[in-house]
């Protein structure tokens, strides 16, 4: 099993090796990477609806893009996810008038 730290390290190393990480003359294009990640998420949704066999690979692509973006922004995604899980586990919800759960 691979850990988030390793995914983030390898995603970044691949971007560097392929010249996709920017350089001294050109900084990483974070907005472009977000657009690509959004496209991968759309592909994952399309796979979920039309081609379930492809869903696994598409979800992996989404995670790889997110890990690359985290590296570009100098974020330790493993720590960020752990913190956010703690926040979410402590969060309380209530039902609104439509029966939907909303944060308190």
Long-range contacts (C-beta under 8 A, 24 or more apart in sequence): 3-78, 4-67, 4-77, 4-78, 4-81, 5-76, 5-78, 7-63, 7-64, 7-67, 8-67, 8-68, 8-70, 8-71, 8-76, 8-77, 8-78, 11-64, 11-65, 11-67, 11-68, 11-71, 12-67, 12-68, 12-71, 12-72, 15-68, 15-71, 21-72, 22-72, 28-72, 30-69, 30-72, 30-73, 33-65, 33-68, 33-69, 33-72, 34-69, 36-65, 37-62, 37-65, 37-66, 37-69, 40-65
